[in-house]
Amino acid sequence: MKFLITCISAIALSLWLTAVKAQTDFNNGVDDVIANAHKMANFTGTVLIANSDGVIHQSVIGFADEAEKKVLTAEYRFAPGSIIKEFTTVALMRLKAQGKISYSDQITKYLDGFPSWAEEIKIEHLLTHTSGLGEMDYITDMETAAVVEQIKAVKKLKYSPGQGFSYGNFVTVLRALIIEKVTGTDYKSFIEKELFAASNMKNAFARDNIKTAAPLTAFGEKPLAIDGVTAYMTALDIYRWEKALWTNRLISNEAFKSALLTPSKGGRGRAYFDFGFYRTNKKGELTQVWHDGTYPKHYSLKFYDLEKDLFIILLSRDGRKATLRELSSYISNLFSNTTLATAEKKTLTLPFTWWLTEQLKSNAYDIVFTELKRRFKSGDITTTEAELTSSAYSLRRTNMDAAIELMKITADFFPTANAYDSYVDLLLKAERYQKAKPVVKQGIILAKKEGNTFLLDRLVKFSKDIESNL
């Protein structure tokens, strides 16, 4: 008997030591990749990794202020951009579950003073970005009232509600107004009590007055105070929000999955309501859900892998959003390696785009891109369309010429409708209409060939914009 007990104890100890080593290796691997992201791609932010039981790793690197005198810590808040849209979404879903609203209600049932087009819009249109409204013009120090005036100034909808898709925050503000009307409570008080407090988001703060600043806020956010749009929180707050969503504390699991999986006019893989994007397996079961945001130099990404039970929360203020997706992918693969035998572990390499970012710090972009093309053709480096596209969009903030050239390289190496759509988008942003003309023509051909009606509609609209400006 003693021998059996000794054997069982030895096995238990061995398993415990193996688990400890795996966790230590994982933590060291995460710290190493974050250090490289900081050195090569200027990553400045916070990384939180967790499972359903709790946080398993958190790292913070860089400074919180522009002068680089205040060290960034986990307590600093960020404005997570589009992730904030989830709060008006969940609030309306809860009101619907309580029988206080119906998704089919016209918004004029709760709001008045808007043009006649408002009678065509239903709450469901606000939740799915299919109202026909566009995006607001952001002005520094803007508050909710100024946005409402912009909405009222809209003469005509872009399309009949339900017949198109246009992503923006006009609908988010209208959601907040409806929440106030139905609950009889100002939006800030309602959201902080009913959602933030209910999810144990202890540091989350909704801003509705431009004179009220959120303490411990990392540099890089745009000073706004708009209901439904402006809020600040830590990585831990976002993780707690994720847990509340997935454990039926706020909305039912059935309602949540319906809000994710109902087909969206925004394209395949986009959640029907404002919960970002998702992937499913061959059985149609959810495997991954993620949502990112921009505000305007605050970047965010929350990622949940249901099969691995892995949450990754990333927040940054360095001006390069692509780093977050690259870090998320690397950390996810690193996590998988901890469960594999040594012979089965994948060899992980740092994103080539970090090499690209580091090279652009000290070399002219034409020299760097010539080397990039040489290495790509020779097989010395591998990349994806998504990596190149994200890098080009990030680069446009500092060098539009370089961004356009990198997007051209993307379209050359990955001749898809999506790549050409992004290429045209950048050319239009730079008002280079003549150069965009043959690009949009090829994009339309590819979209038809691929049967991608969403991108075809976008490219046709781009073509009309180009013609009207030539």
URGIMO-V270810 format. One record per helix or strand of 2 or more residues. SS is the DSSP state (helix for helix, strand for strand). FROM is the first residue (numbers start at 1). LEN is the number of residues. If there is no record, write none. Layout:
BEGIN
ss: (SS:SS)
from: (FROM:FROM)
len: (LEN:LEN)
END
This chain:
BEGIN
ss: (helix:strand:strand:strand:helix:helix:helix:helix:helix:helix:helix:strand:strand:helix:helix:strand:strand:strand:strand:helix:helix:helix:helix:helix:helix:helix:helix:helix)
from: (2:45:54:77:81:107:116:123:144:170:187:205:231:235:253:277:286:299:310:322:342:352:365:385:400:417:433:453)
len: (40:7:8:2:17:3:5:6:9:14:11:2:3:12:9:4:9:7:7:16:3:11:14:11:14:13:18:17)
END
